[in-house]
Amino acid sequence: MVDKQNLGKEVDNSKLMTKLSVLGGIGSLILAIMILILGIASKFAGSDTFNLAIVPYLMATLFAFSAMVYGLMSTSASREEEEKSLLENRKKKNILSIEEDVRFTAGRSFENYKKYAPYVLAALGAIIIAAIVGNFYSAWAARPPEIKNLPADANLSAFVSGIFMLISIFAGAFLIGQSRTKTFRWLQPLGAWLIMGFVVLLTAGVSTLLTNKFLPQADYYTSRIIIVIYMILGSEFIFNLVAEFYRPRTIEEPRPIFESSLLALFTEPGGVMRNIADTLDYQFGFKVSGTWIYHFMEKALFPIFIIWIIILWAFTCIQEVGPNQVGIRQRFGRIVSTKQLQPGVYLSLPYPFGEIARYSCSEIHQVTVGPKMIDANGKKVLPRIILWTKEHFAKESKYLVAVKPNAIFTEAVAKEAQKKALSGNKHMLSQSSATPVSFLGATIPIQYRIKKDKLINFAYNYRDAEQVLKNIGEMEATKYFASVDFMSVMSYERHKASTVLHTRIQNAVDSIDLGVEIVEVNLLDVHPPVGDVAKSFQKVIEALENKETQILTAKAYRASTLPVIQSQKANIISVSKAYEYRVKTVAKAESERFEKQLRAFKIMPGIYKLRTYLAFLEKDTANIRKFIVSAEMPYQVYELNFEEKQRLDLIDADLDAVSQK
């Protein structure tokens, strides 16, 4: 006979489980809706990690619904058993009739639910995780890389995350503790996913603060890590669903397949400690878990961890203002006092209730007007040499710049105007005579320093003072470039442009009392628009450079050739003058000699002829061998050798010179 007291207790426990599952499901659904509104719909949280917290709360809602159905069916089955017991007592028999047995179907329905519902829940869990993860991936891929998901107020966003995670941790811990009883077993997945929501929201709060202050990529990395964890948990559902068909059946009731073993490692510290105890007992060969040291560690580990967390949180009361910094006390992101704190150590309320915002009024900061300093993959671009024809950054700003007409352009415009005037098209005439314009890409780094007496204006009067300064720089650059010449600002007037922009930006920030001092404005990466325009412009510049090269080459040729020609000219003139002088002098000398020879011939003709003949033999035939032939004896020839002797004889030696040596 069934114990009535146990049946009554089962009914009470089933009712309690139903109530707890309903409360847990409503709370999980409310948290999921709040995350949907604050994170995904309104962008209030400004954190991808915060948005991912919708997954554990939807999963908790699903398991809360299953636990509620389990509780209702368990209650009906327990009441049915109680009715059977009463009927057996009334009829005094152990076996019911067929008609009576058909009436009691709640027990069979409950058994079928416990048998088949885990498969459906595991499949639904895997589908929900896959669908949400896929939607997040597609949304992140469609979002431009330069757009960051930043919160409106990082401190307030972290505070909201803290409230939600406290609700999750307390509810999850209570439900997991309650699930240790057999009747409340189906509450364990609900509590585990609530604690998973606590972990995700804790990560979201920390990453939001790091993204806003110290590490801009913190939320990016944490959100991707959470996605990987979700994929692992979804894969576990599929693995458990497949492994269940091959699991050997035992009398002991198994863990439900929709209950995550991976989450149990973190949501059931006692279970982890039991695994550690079994491992130690196996390794050392005796029951280590039975010693007082292990029992002390098992009982004190969780309290020590909590105390450690509280101590670390309490240390956030200590705030330091570093050298060359000033501090402003804040409470929930609002100013407590406008008094500036000098470098030193101060006490405040623990984070996030109190904080000291630190600013450096001596450090030079910089914002860049113009392109986004990242490439198409979202990575920061380091300074390097890039040609005009290649993209510098993922997105570049273009400024409208006037082009100063030159003589060629003016002539072309005049011809075009004359042509349109003859055709009677006055509208086209006005267009052809308009001032030409072009587009210009430029990077304008603005270096500034925060004014110490205007720190409150810079830090609190504007939501993002740096963005305001950047917008002002963009506006002033746009107005200035519209009034300058394209080629001039790209070349010799770049320094002038930097000076003018410095003055204009300083006047603009002073007019709105932004609280910054412009230190320097530079003009870098000035180039025409990337693409076909840059390639055409490069060809024009190349043509101009080739023109200048040819001009310089011609000048160099002229400089090298003209002196040679001039020297050749001088040489020819000198040679001509020398030839003239020589011819005239020789002719004059020949004339004078002839006159003298004529005078001598007239005086003594015979002697003159003889001397002339002998002079001819002496001079003109000096190197010719001579023969003397007798006129009377033509066959006798005397050869006289007047050459020097080949060797000296003794009679030829100079004895006086030899005797002196």
C-alpha positions in Angstrom: 0.0 0.0 0.0 1.2 3.4 -0.9 2.2 5.7 2.0 -0.3 8.5 2.1 2.1 10.8 3.9 4.7 10.4 1.1 2.1 11.0 -1.5 1.1 14.2 0.2 4.7 15.3 0.5 5.1 14.6 -3.3 2.1 16.7 -4.1 3.4 19.6 -2.0 6.8 19.4 -3.5 5.4 19.3 -7.0 3.3 22.3 -6.3 6.3 24.1 -4.9 8.3 23.2 -7.9 5.6 24.6 -10.2 5.6 27.9 -8.3 9.4 28.1 -8.4 9.6 27.4 -12.1 6.9 29.9 -12.8 8.7 32.6 -10.8 12.0 31.6 -12.4 10.5 31.7 -15.9 8.8 35.1 -15.4 12.1 36.5 -14.0 14.1 35.1 -16.8 11.7 36.4 -19.4 11.7 39.8 -17.9 15.5 39.9 -17.9 15.5 38.7 -21.5 13.1 41.5 -22.5 15.1 44.1 -20.6 18.3 43.0 -22.4 16.4 43.1 -25.7 15.2 46.7 -25.0 18.4 48.1 -23.4 21.0 46.3 -25.5 19.7 45.3 -28.9 16.9 47.8 -29.5 17.9 51.0 -27.9 21.7 50.6 -27.9 21.7 51.9 -24.3 24.1 49.3 -23.0 26.5 49.7 -26.0 28.0 46.3 -25.5 27.9 43.2 -27.6 28.7 41.1 -24.6 25.6 42.6 -22.8 23.5 41.7 -25.8 24.7 38.1 -25.7 23.2 37.8 -22.2 19.8 37.2 -23.9 20.9 33.6 -24.7 21.1 32.3 -21.1 17.8 34.0 -20.1 15.9 32.6 -23.1 17.3 29.2 -22.3 16.3 29.7 -18.6 12.8 30.6 -19.8 12.6 27.5 -21.9 13.7 25.2 -19.0 11.5 27.1 -16.6 8.5 26.3 -18.8 9.6 22.6 -19.0 10.0 22.5 -15.2 6.5 24.1 -14.8 5.0 21.4 -17.0 7.0 18.8 -15.1 5.6 20.1 -11.8 2.0 20.2 -13.0 2.2 16.7 -14.4 4.0 15.4 -11.3 1.2 17.0 -9.1 -1.5 15.3 -11.2 0.4 12.0 -11.1 0.8 12.2 -7.3 -2.9 13.0 -6.9 -3.8 10.1 -9.2 -1.8 7.7 -7.0 -3.5 9.1 -4.0 -6.9 8.5 -5.6 -5.9 4.9 -6.6 -4.9 4.3 -3.0 -8.3 5.5 -1.7 -10.1 3.4 -4.3 -8.1 0.3 -3.4 -9.0 0.7 0.3 -12.6 1.2 -0.6 -12.9 -1.9 -2.8 -10.6 -4.1 -0.7 -8.7 -5.3 -3.8 -5.3 -4.8 -5.4 -6.2 -4.8 -9.1 -8.4 -2.2 -10.7 -10.9 -3.0 -13.4 -10.2 -1.9 -17.0 -12.8 0.9 -16.8 -11.2 2.3 -13.7 -7.7 1.9 -15.0 -8.5 4.0 -18.1 -9.6 6.8 -15.9 -6.1 7.2 -14.4 -3.9 8.4 -17.3 -1.9 11.2 -15.6 0.8 8.8 -14.5 1.4 7.4 -18.0 1.4 11.0 -19.4 4.0 12.0 -16.7 6.2 9.0 -17.6 6.0 9.7 -21.3 6.9 13.4 -20.6 9.9 12.4 -18.6 10.9 10.0 -21.4 10.5 12.2 -24.5 10.6 15.8 -23.3 14.4 15.8 -22.7 15.0 15.0 -26.4 12.8 17.9 -27.5 14.4 20.3 -24.9 17.9 19.4 -26.0 17.0 19.9 -29.7 15.2 23.2 -28.9 18.2 24.4 -26.9 20.6 23.7 -29.8 18.3 25.4 -32.3 17.9 28.5 -30.1 21.7 28.9 -29.5 22.4 28.3 -33.2 19.8 30.9 -34.3 20.9 33.6 -32.0 24.6 33.1 -32.6 24.0 33.2 -36.3 22.0 36.4 -36.1 24.7 38.1 -34.0 27.4 37.0 -36.5 25.4 38.4 -39.4 24.7 41.7 -37.6 28.4 42.1 -36.7 29.5 41.4 -40.2 27.1 44.0 -41.6 28.3 46.6 -39.2 31.1 48.8 -40.6 34.4 48.2 -38.8 35.0 51.8 -37.9 31.6 52.0 -36.0 32.1 51.0 -32.4 29.3 49.9 -30.1 29.8 52.3 -27.3 27.4 52.9 -24.4 25.8 56.3 -23.7 27.1 56.1 -20.1 29.6 53.4 -19.3 29.2 53.7 -15.6 25.4 53.5 -15.8 25.5 50.6 -18.2 27.9 48.7 -15.8 25.6 49.5 -12.9 22.5 48.1 -14.8 24.6 45.0 -15.6 25.4 44.7 -11.9 21.8 44.8 -10.9 20.8 42.1 -13.4 23.7 39.8 -12.5 22.9 40.0 -8.8 19.3 39.0 -9.5 20.7 36.1 -11.6 23.2 34.8 -9.1 20.9 34.8 -6.1 18.0 33.2 -8.1 20.3 30.7 -9.8 22.1 29.7 -6.6 18.7 29.2 -4.8 17.3 27.0 -7.6 20.5 24.9 -7.9 20.4 24.3 -4.1 16.7 23.3 -4.4 17.4 21.0 -7.3 19.5 18.7 -5.1 16.2 17.1 -4.0 15.0 14.5 -6.5 11.6 16.1 -7.0 13.2 19.5 -7.9 15.8 17.9 -10.3 14.4 19.8 -13.3 15.1 23.1 -11.7 18.9 22.5 -12.1 19.1 23.7 -15.8 17.1 26.8 -14.9 19.5 27.7 -12.1 22.6 26.8 -14.2 21.6 29.1 -17.1 20.7 31.9 -14.7 24.2 31.6 -13.3 25.5 31.6 -16.8 23.6 34.9 -17.3 25.4 36.2 -14.2 28.8 35.3 -15.7 28.0 37.0 -19.1 26.6 40.2 -17.4 29.7 40.3 -15.1 31.9 40.1 -18.2 29.8 42.7 -20.0 30.1 45.2 -17.1 33.9 44.8 -16.9 34.4 44.9 -20.6 32.2 48.0 -20.9 34.4 49.9 -18.4 37.6 48.7 -20.0 36.4 49.6 -23.5 35.4 53.1 -22.3 38.6 53.9 -20.4 41.6 51.6 -21.0 41.2 48.9 -23.6 39.1 49.8 -26.7 38.9 46.3 -28.0 37.9 44.6 -24.7 34.2 44.2 -25.6 35.1 42.9 -29.0 37.2 40.1 -27.6 34.9 39.2 -24.7 31.9 39.0 -27.0 33.7 36.6 -29.3 34.8 34.4 -26.4 31.2 34.2 -25.2 30.1 33.2 -28.7 32.6 30.4 -28.6 31.3 29.2 -25.2 27.7 29.3 -26.6 28.8 27.2 -29.5 30.4 24.6 -27.2 27.3 24.5 -25.0 25.1 24.1 -28.1 27.3 21.3 -29.4 27.0 19.6 -26.0 23.2 19.5 -26.5 23.6 17.7 -29.9 26.3 15.4 -28.5 24.0 14.4 -25.5 21.1 13.9 -27.9 23.1 11.5 -30.1 24.8 9.7 -27.2 21.5 9.1 -25.4 20.5 6.5 -28.1 23.7 4.5 -27.4 23.8 4.9 -23.6 23.5 1.6 -21.7 20.3 1.5 -19.6 20.8 1.1 -15.9 18.5 1.1 -12.9 20.0 4.4 -11.6 18.2 7.5 -13.0 20.6 9.2 -15.4 21.3 13.0 -15.7 18.7 14.5 -18.1 20.3 15.1 -21.5 19.3 18.8 -21.6 21.2 19.3 -18.4 24.7 20.7 -19.2 27.6 18.9 -17.6 29.9 21.7 -18.5 27.8 24.3 -16.7 27.5 21.9 -13.8 31.3 22.2 -13.3 30.9 25.9 -12.4 27.3 26.0 -11.1 27.8 23.1 -8.6 31.0 23.7 -6.6 30.1 20.8 -4.4 30.1 18.5 -7.5 33.5 19.8 -8.5 34.8 19.2 -5.0 33.4 15.6 -5.1 35.2 15.0 -8.3 38.4 16.4 -6.8 37.9 14.2 -3.7 37.4 11.0 -5.8 40.6 11.9 -7.8 42.6 12.4 -4.7 41.3 9.2 -3.1 42.3 7.3 -6.3 45.8 8.8 -6.5 46.8 8.4 -2.9 45.3 5.1 -2.3 43.4 6.1 0.9 40.3 8.2 1.6 41.8 11.7 1.6 38.3 13.2 1.5 37.8 11.8 5.0 40.5 13.9 6.6 39.7 17.0 8.6 41.9 19.2 6.3 39.9 18.3 3.2 36.6 18.9 5.1 37.9 22.2 6.3 38.9 23.2 2.7 35.6 22.0 1.3 33.6 24.1 3.8 35.9 27.2 3.8 36.7 27.4 0.1 33.5 29.1 -1.1 33.4 31.6 1.9 37.1 32.4 1.4 36.4 33.1 -2.3 33.5 35.4 -1.4 35.6 37.2 1.2 38.4 37.6 -1.3 36.0 39.1 -3.8 34.7 41.5 -1.2 38.2 42.6 -0.2 39.1 43.2 -3.8 35.9 45.2 -4.3 36.7 47.2 -1.1 40.1 48.1 -2.5 38.3 50.1 -5.2 37.7 52.7 -2.5 41.4 53.7 -2.9 41.9 56.0 -5.8 45.2 57.5 -7.0 45.7 60.7 -8.9 49.0 60.3 -10.8 51.7 62.9 -11.5 50.8 65.6 -14.0 47.1 64.8 -13.4 44.1 66.4 -11.7 41.1 64.5 -10.4 37.4 65.1 -10.2 35.2 63.2 -7.7 32.2 61.5 -9.3 29.3 59.5 -7.9 27.4 57.4 -10.4 29.1 59.4 -13.2 28.0 62.8 -11.8 30.3 65.4 -10.3 30.4 65.5 -6.5 32.6 68.6 -6.3 34.2 70.8 -8.9 37.3 71.1 -6.7 40.3 69.7 -8.6 42.3 67.0 -6.7 46.1 67.3 -6.9 48.4 64.2 -7.3 48.0 61.9 -4.4 46.0 59.0 -2.9 42.3 59.5 -2.0 39.4 57.5 -0.6 36.0 57.2 -2.4 32.9 55.0 -2.4 33.6 51.5 -3.9 33.1 51.1 -7.5 30.7 51.7 -9.3 29.2 54.0 -6.7 32.1 56.3 -6.5 35.0 57.2 -8.7 37.7 59.8 -9.3 38.1 60.8 -12.9 41.7 61.6 -13.8 42.8 64.0 -16.5 46.2 65.3 -17.6 46.3 69.0 -18.4 50.0 68.9 -19.3 49.9 66.0 -21.7 49.4 66.8 -25.4 46.5 64.8 -26.9 45.7 64.3 -30.6 42.7 63.8 -32.8 42.9 63.2 -36.5 40.6 65.0 -38.9 40.0 63.4 -42.2 40.3 59.6 -42.7 39.6 56.8 -40.3 43.1 55.6 -39.1 42.1 51.9 -39.8 42.2 49.8 -42.9 39.5 47.7 -44.5 40.0 44.9 -41.9 39.6 47.2 -39.0 43.3 47.3 -38.0 45.1 50.5 -37.0 47.2 51.9 -39.9 50.8 52.7 -39.0 52.5 55.7 -40.7 54.1 54.6 -44.0 54.8 55.8 -47.5 51.8 55.3 -49.8 51.4 56.4 -53.4 48.4 58.6 -54.5 47.0 55.8 -56.6 46.5 53.4 -53.6 44.0 53.7 -50.8 45.5 55.1 -47.6 42.7 54.1 -45.2 39.4 52.2 -45.1 37.4 55.5 -45.5 38.8 58.9 -46.5 37.2 62.3 -46.3 37.3 64.5 -49.4 37.3 68.2 -49.5 36.1 70.5 -52.3 39.0 72.7 -53.5 39.1 75.4 -56.1 41.5 75.1 -59.1 43.3 78.2 -60.2 42.9 78.6 -64.0 46.0 78.7 -66.1 46.7 80.1 -69.5 45.8 76.8 -71.3 42.6 76.4 -69.3 41.6 80.0 -70.0 42.2 79.6 -73.7 40.2 76.4 -73.7 37.3 78.0 -71.8 37.3 81.0 -74.2 37.1 78.6 -77.2 34.4 76.6 -75.6 32.4 79.8 -74.7 32.8 81.1 -78.2 31.5 77.8 -79.6 28.5 77.7 -77.3 27.8 81.4 -78.0 27.7 80.7 -81.7 25.3 77.8 -81.1 23.1 80.0 -79.0 23.3 77.8 -75.9 23.5 80.4 -73.1 23.1 77.8 -70.4 26.1 75.9 -71.5 28.0 79.1 -71.9 27.6 79.9 -68.2 28.7 76.4 -67.3 31.8 76.4 -69.4 32.9 79.7 -67.9 32.5 78.5 -64.3 35.4 78.2 -61.9 36.9 74.6 -62.0 36.9 72.6 -58.8 38.5 69.4 -57.6 38.5 67.0 -54.6 41.3 66.7 -52.2 42.1 64.1 -49.6 44.1 65.1 -46.5 45.0 63.9 -43.0 44.9 66.7 -40.4 46.3 65.7 -37.0 45.2 68.3 -34.3 47.3 68.3 -31.2 45.7 70.0 -28.2 46.1 70.4 -24.4 43.3 70.6 -21.9 43.0 73.9 -20.1 43.3 73.4 -16.4 40.8 76.2 -15.6 38.3 74.8 -18.2 38.6 71.1 -17.2 34.9 70.9 -16.2 33.8 72.2 -19.5 35.9 69.7 -21.4 35.0 66.7 -19.3 31.3 67.2 -18.5 29.8 69.9 -20.7 30.1 67.7 -23.8 29.3 64.0 -24.2 32.5 63.4 -26.3 34.7 66.5 -26.3 37.3 64.9 -28.6 34.5 64.2 -31.2 33.3 67.8 -30.9 36.9 69.0 -31.6 37.2 66.6 -34.5 33.9 67.9 -35.9 35.1 71.5 -35.6 38.3 70.6 -37.4 36.3 68.9 -40.2 34.1 72.0 -40.5 36.9 74.5 -40.6 39.0 72.4 -43.0 36.0 72.1 -45.3 35.5 75.9 -45.3 39.2 76.7 -45.8 39.9 74.2 -48.6 36.9 75.7 -50.6 38.8 79.0 -50.8 42.3 77.9 -51.8 44.0 76.7 -54.9 44.3 72.9 -55.4 48.0 72.8 -56.5 49.1 75.5 -54.1 47.7 73.8 -51.0 49.3 70.5 -52.1 52.8 72.1 -52.4 54.2 75.4 -51.2 51.2 76.8 -49.3 50.9 73.7 -47.0 52.5 75.5 -44.0 50.3 78.5 -44.6 47.2 76.2 -44.6 48.4 74.7 -41.2 48.8 78.1 -39.7 45.3 79.3 -40.9 43.6 76.1 -39.7 45.3 76.4 -36.3 43.9 79.9 -35.8 40.4 79.1 -37.1 40.1 75.9 -35.0 41.3 77.7 -31.9 38.7 80.5 -32.4 36.0 78.0 -33.0 36.7 76.0 -29.8 36.9 79.2 -27.8 33.6 80.3 -29.1 31.8 77.2 -27.6 34.1 77.2 -24.5 35.3 73.7 -25.2 38.3 74.1 -22.8 41.2 73.1 -25.0 44.3 74.8 -26.3 45.3 74.0 -29.8 49.0 73.3 -29.8 49.7 72.3 -33.4 47.7 71.6 -36.6 49.5 69.6 -39.3 48.5 68.9 -42.9 49.6 65.4 -44.0 48.8 63.0 -46.8 47.5 65.6 -49.1 46.5 63.9 -52.3 43.8 63.8 -55.0 41.0 61.2 -54.6 42.1 57.6 -54.9 41.0 55.8 -58.1 40.8 57.0 -61.7 41.2 60.6 -60.7 44.5 59.9 -58.9 45.8 57.9 -61.8 44.9 60.7 -64.3 46.3 63.3 -61.9 49.5 61.2 -61.7 49.7 61.1 -65.5 49.4 64.9 -65.6 52.0 65.3 -62.9 54.2 62.9 -64.8 53.7 64.9 -68.0 54.6 68.1 -66.2 57.7 66.5 -64.7 58.7 65.2 -68.1 58.3 68.7 -69.5 60.5 70.1 -66.8 63.0 67.4 -67.4 63.2 68.1 -71.1 63.5 71.9 -70.4 66.3 71.2 -67.9 68.0 68.8 -70.3 67.8 71.4 -73.1 69.3 74.0 -70.8 72.0 71.6 -69.8 72.8 70.9 -73.4 72.9 74.6 -74.2 75.1 75.3 -71.2 77.5 72.5 -72.3 77.4 73.2 -76.0 77.6 77.1 -76.1 81.0 77.4 -74.5 82.4 74.8 -76.9 81.1 76.7 -79.9 82.4 79.9 -78.5 85.8 78.4 -77.9 85.8 77.0 -81.4 84.8 80.3 -82.8 87.7 82.0 -80.9 90.1 79.3 -82.1 89.1 79.8 -85.7 89.4 83.6 -85.5 92.9 83.2 -83.8 94.1 80.7 -86.5 92.8 83.0 -89.2 94.6 86.0 -87.8 97.8 84.0 -87.4 97.5 82.8 -91.0 96.9 86.3 -92.2 99.9 87.6 -90.3 102.1 84.8 -91.6 101.1 85.1 -95.2 101.5 88.9 -95.2 104.8 88.8 -93.3 106.3 86.0 -95.5 105.1 87.7 -98.7 106.7 91.0 -97.5 109.9 89.2 -96.6 110.0 87.4 -100.0 109.4 90.7 -101.7 112.3 92.4 -99.9 114.6 89.4 -100.5 113.8 89.4 -104.2 114.6 93.1 -104.4 117.9 92.5 -102.7 118.7 89.5 -104.9 117.9 91.5 -108.0 120.1 94.3 -106.9 123.0 91.8 -106.3 122.4 90.1 -109.6 122.6 93.4 -111.4 125.9 94.2 -109.7 127.7 90.8 -110.2 125.6 88.3 -112.3 128.3 85.6 -112.4 129.1 85.6 -108.7 125.3 85.7 -107.9 124.6 82.6 -110.1 127.6 80.7 -108.6 126.6 81.5 -105.0 123.0 80.6 -105.8 124.1 77.3 -107.3 126.4 76.5 -104.4 123.7 77.5 -101.9 121.3 75.2 -103.7 123.7 72.3 -103.4 124.4 73.1 -99.7 120.8 73.5 -98.6 118.4 71.9 -100.9 120.5 68.9 -101.8 122.2 68.4 -98.4 120.9 64.8 -98.0 121.4 63.7 -101.6 124.6 61.8 -102.7 126.5 63.8 -105.2 128.7 62.6 -108.2 131.3 64.6 -110.1 131.4 63.9 -113.8 134.0 65.3 -116.1 132.7 67.0 -119.1 135.7 65.9 -121.2 135.9 62.4 -119.9 132.3 61.3 -119.4 133.2 57.8 -118.5 135.2 58.7 -115.4 133.1 59.2 -112.3 134.5 60.4 -109.0 132.3 59.7 -105.9 133.0 61.9 -103.0 131.7 60.7 -99.6 131.3 63.7 -97.4 129.5 61.7 -94.6 131.0 61.3 -91.1 133.3 58.4 -90.4 131.9 55.3 -88.9 134.8 54.9 -86.5 137.7 57.2 -85.3 141.3 56.7 -86.1 144.1 57.5 -83.8 145.0 60.6 -85.8 141.5 61.8 -85.2 141.7 61.7 -81.4 142.0 64.9 -79.3 145.2 64.1 -77.4 145.0 67.3 -75.4 141.6 66.4 -73.9 142.8 62.9 -73.1 145.9 64.1 -71.4 143.9 66.5 -69.2 141.8 63.6 -67.9 
